[in-house]
Structure formats: structure tokens, C-alpha cells
Amino acid sequence: MALAETVSKIDRLSDQQRECIERCQEATEVCEWCADECTDHGEEMARCLRLCRDVVDIASLHARFMARDSGYSSELAGICADLCEECADECRRHDHDHCQVCAEVLPDCAESCRAMSA
């Protein structure tokens, strides 16, 4: 079952929450890939790797908080947005394909999370 189909079954979620969960999942997947690829590039990619790993942890946690209607979801949304923006900025500095994909995906997650933090 696709993520969008699964999320659509949680009837108490708003469309905005559903979209944010999907964006967080996409950010998690692309950052897992980027972090893994960064391990092959040595110390020059250490900051990128750390930020990607942070996004993986925060974005996946934020998606789980939204799914269970946690009262802390809006605070976590702001942190997730900030981290996605910082990681996208770092990834833009590198020519690697995995970094460029991250730099494309993360702003959408940041925007969605920013809306959820309001």
C-alpha cells in the first residue's frame, strides 16, 4: 500500500497534515540516500552527512507525531522546517547528484512543515 493511500485512511488528518506527512517521508528517504552516499566522500561531506541524518530523524518523528495527533507536533514542525532549510542550503553547495536531489526535495518539506507550525 502506498504511503498516500495509508495516510488517507487516517480520517482525522487534514489535507494539510496528510501532505506534510508525505513530504516528511520523502525528505526522510532522500536524506537517507544522501547521507549514505556522503560516507564515500570523506571529511568534506561530514556536515552534509550530519544534517541529512538529523533530517531523517526529525522528519520521520514529525510524521509520526502528526499521525498520532501529538500536542507537540506544531513545535516539532518548526524545528523540522528549520533543519530542512539548513540541510538544503548545505546540499546546494555540492555537485553530487544525491545532494542536488536533496536540495530540490527539502524546501517543499520545509514549506509544508512551516505551515504546520503556524
C-alpha positions as CSV (number, residue, x, y, z in Angstrom):
1,M,0.0,0.0,0.0
2,A,1.4,3.4,-1.0
3,L,2.1,6.0,1.7
4,A,-0.6,8.4,0.3
5,E,-3.2,5.6,0.5
6,T,-2.2,4.7,4.0
7,V,-2.3,8.3,5.2
8,S,-5.7,8.8,3.5
9,K,-7.1,6.1,5.8
10,I,-6.4,8.2,8.9
11,D,-9.7,10.1,8.8
12,R,-8.9,12.7,11.5
13,L,-6.0,14.2,9.5
14,S,-6.5,17.4,7.5
15,D,-5.3,17.6,3.9
16,Q,-2.5,19.8,5.1
17,Q,-1.4,17.2,7.6
18,R,-1.5,14.4,5.0
19,E,0.6,16.5,2.6
20,C,3.1,17.2,5.4
21,I,3.4,13.6,6.4
22,E,4.1,12.7,2.7
23,R,6.7,15.5,2.4
24,C,8.4,14.4,5.6
25,Q,8.5,10.8,4.3
26,E,10.0,12.0,1.0
27,A,12.6,14.1,2.9
28,T,13.4,11.0,5.1
29,E,14.0,8.8,2.1
30,V,16.1,11.3,0.1
31,C,18.2,12.2,3.1
32,E,18.9,8.6,3.9
33,W,20.2,8.1,0.4
34,C,22.3,11.3,0.5
35,A,23.8,10.5,3.9
36,D,24.7,7.0,2.7
37,E,26.4,8.4,-0.4
38,C,28.2,11.1,1.6
39,T,30.1,8.4,3.6
40,D,32.0,7.7,0.4
41,H,33.3,11.3,0.1
42,G,35.3,11.7,3.2
43,E,35.5,14.7,5.6
44,E,34.5,17.2,3.0
45,M,30.9,15.8,3.3
46,A,30.8,15.5,7.1
47,R,28.4,18.4,7.7
48,C,26.1,17.3,4.9
49,L,26.0,13.8,6.2
50,R,25.2,15.0,9.8
51,L,22.4,17.4,8.6
52,C,20.9,14.7,6.4
53,R,20.9,12.3,9.4
54,D,19.2,15.0,11.5
55,V,16.5,15.5,8.9
56,V,15.9,11.7,8.7
57,D,15.4,11.6,12.5
58,I,13.3,14.8,12.8
59,A,11.2,14.4,9.7
60,S,10.3,10.8,10.5
61,L,9.5,11.8,14.1
62,H,7.4,14.7,13.0
63,A,5.4,12.5,10.6
64,R,4.7,10.0,13.5
65,F,3.6,12.9,15.8
66,M,1.2,14.1,13.2
67,A,-0.2,10.6,12.6
68,R,-1.0,10.2,16.3
69,D,-2.2,13.8,16.8
70,S,0.5,14.7,19.3
71,G,0.2,18.0,21.1
72,Y,3.9,18.7,20.3
73,S,3.6,18.3,16.6
74,S,3.5,22.1,15.9
75,E,6.7,22.7,17.8
76,L,8.4,19.9,16.1
77,A,7.2,21.2,12.7
78,G,9.1,24.4,13.2
79,I,12.3,22.5,14.0
80,C,11.8,20.2,11.1
81,A,11.3,23.2,8.7
82,D,14.5,25.0,10.0
83,L,16.5,21.8,9.7
84,C,15.3,21.1,6.2
85,E,16.2,24.6,5.1
86,E,19.7,24.3,6.6
87,C,20.3,20.9,5.0
88,A,19.1,22.1,1.6
89,D,21.4,25.0,1.8
90,E,24.3,22.7,2.6
91,C,23.4,20.3,-0.2
92,R,23.3,23.1,-2.7
93,R,27.0,23.6,-2.1
94,H,27.9,20.2,-3.5
95,D,27.7,18.9,-7.1
96,H,26.8,15.3,-6.2
97,D,23.5,14.1,-7.7
98,H,22.3,12.9,-4.2
99,C,22.9,16.4,-2.8
100,Q,21.2,18.1,-5.7
101,V,18.1,15.9,-5.2
102,C,18.1,16.7,-1.5
103,A,18.3,20.4,-2.3
104,E,15.3,20.0,-4.6
105,V,13.1,18.0,-2.2
106,L,13.8,19.6,1.2
107,P,12.4,23.1,0.5
108,D,9.0,21.5,-0.1
109,C,9.2,19.7,3.2
110,A,10.3,22.9,4.9
111,E,7.4,24.8,3.5
112,S,4.8,22.2,4.5
113,C,6.3,21.9,8.0
114,R,6.4,25.7,8.3
115,A,2.7,25.9,7.5
116,M,2.0,23.2,10.2
117,S,4.0,25.2,12.8
118,A,1.8,28.3,12.3
